[in-house]
Each structure stands twice: as structure tokens, then as C-alpha cells.
């Protein structure tokens, strides 16, 4: 049985560029880069379980960061 669809997450051009730069910068702490990858994948429309599998994290982690990103805007 499938759960509810994750909330749509959109990024403006500035946010997209900043997150991509953050993820690719060599000096970025890995936890921060991982969060950036989660948000970028979510913005592409990827569901939480697929993001979790791709990044080898728990689905709850992806769900939390998606919600945090949405609430911080």
C-alpha cells in the first residue's frame, strides 16, 4: 500500500544555483552536502523513498528535510 504523495518542493533559480554550488564545493561538510542533495532531488519531483535509496539514508530523514525546507521558506 502506498502512502501519501510528498509535498511539492520548488526552487527558484537562485536557490537552485546556491544548492548546486554547495553540493559541489570541496570544503562543504558532508552532512550539509547530503541535505543539499536531498533538497535538489526533491525539487526534481523524486519521491522520498527513491531519494532515500539513492542517497542511502532513512525515508524519515528525507521527509524531515523536505518539511524543514518548506517551512523555512
Secondary structure as GFF3:
##gff-version 3
##sequence-region A 1 73
A	DSSP	alpha_helix	13	24	.	.	.	ID=ss1
A	DSSP	alpha_helix	30	43	.	.	.	ID=ss2
A	DSSP	alpha_helix	48	55	.	.	.	ID=ss3
A	DSSP	alpha_helix	59	72	.	.	.	ID=ss4
###
